[in-house]
């Protein structure tokens, strides 16, 4: 596949992710921060996001597994996940966290367990999408091409 | 302020946040605008840096951090006589909690995620501050 085709495929894939709500404008801001002197910036930030999130999801599972659930602790973890997902532009994860926090306030154990499943589901979906997106970018760069910038006016 | 003025500044900043991802992100946001940036992973480390004689024009302070949170660190820095611009960056949505954070001694408080517009605003404020002090 030649570079032009790969670039078009990347642009189409990225646009789909925006239309389906997986990513929002914050992700574009992230991409704009990358340049020749920091060519791996997006990959590095995304990897840190994955590390952060997986740790938080583990902590959440443990916290909700206790005989007496400490909802303040649960809320603190969700709060942190909401912060990092919104900073990277992972919109659906962020929204799942917002719903999660509402049920933490109500101290509703069944609902919070369901929320945890929902957040995990959204996280693994976006992780998969981001890995695909970054792989497409890598292929373009390896073939000597440059990563096209996405305009938000679509 | 021209675009050149915005980038050619001698401003220094400290990013205080317990998340490595957020530290990296905010550091890059600021570097893009020409600031020299250091990072600290909690409020105590930030305060220690100042105690050792470091100083920064701008501090981006997260609220929720282990050991010493953003509000405590801000209070401590103000007691020490630090006049740097201290800006809270938090995902706190309750007005009451943000108010409490502001009252610790912040100059401004932004909600995460930090955007380029926020930074441009801060650079203009820093420029105004420098002009007033000279």
Interface residues (C-beta under 8 A of the other chain):
Chain A: X26 X29 X30 X32 X33 X38 X41 X44 X45 X48 X49 X51 X52 X76 X79 X80 X82 X83 X84 X86 X87 X88 X89
Chain B: X19 X20 X21 X22 X24 X25 X28 X29 X32 X64 X90 X91 X112 X113 X114 X115 X116
